[in-house]
Amino acid sequence: MCRSIKTLRPPATPEVGEEDIRAAALQYVRKVSGFRAPAAHNQAVFDEAVDAVAGATARLLDGLVVRGRQ
């Protein structure tokens, strides 16, 4: 996987912001698509994928229960 995607769940990263989630989503979509920056005709689908991955990541992080944390 992408080495630049860091673990976002607590306690590895105590405070995760929208920027962190979006950056991880962007790196994931870049890796999967093979494009660092898509051509103009692929930009919309690329952006949609980043939004979808960011949304799924936010839902995942919101739903995780980390044992031993209060």
N, C-alpha and C positions, 0 to 999 in steps of 0.2 A: 504494500500500500504506500501511500504518500508519506514520506518521512516528515514533511512539514506540517502534517495534521497532528495536533497535540490532543492529548486526552482532555476532555472538557468537563467530565463529571467530578463533583467533589469527592474526596478531599484533594485529588490531584490538582484541580484548578478551583480554588475556593469561590472566586467571583467570575462568572462567565457572562459576557455581554453579547448583545446582538452582533457586534463586530466580529467577535471570536467565532460565533456560529456561522456567520456569513463567509468568513475567510476559510473555514474548514469545508463548507459546502462548495465554494469556488475551487479549492484545491482538488476535491473529489471529482467534480465535473470535468475539470481540466485533465485529470489523470484518465478517467474513463473515456472521454471523447478523443483524447490525444491532441487536443488543441489548447495552446496557451491563450490564444485570442482567436475566436472564431471569425470566419469571413462574414461579411455583411449579411449574406443570405442565410447564415446559420445563427445569427446573433439572437433572434427572438427565442428559438428553441433552446439555445444555450442558457439564456437568462431565465427561462421558465424552469429549466432543470435545476439551476442554482437556487431559485426560490423554493422549489419543491423539496430539495434536499435540506435546505435551511429550516423549512417548516417541520419536516420530519425529525430533524435533529433537535429542535426546540421542544417538540412534543415528547421525544424520548427522554431528554434531560429533565423535563418537568415531571415525568411519570416515574422516574427511577427512585427506588427506595434504597438508600445507602445505610446498611446496618451499622450500628454503633454511633450514629450521628444524632444529635438532639436539636 
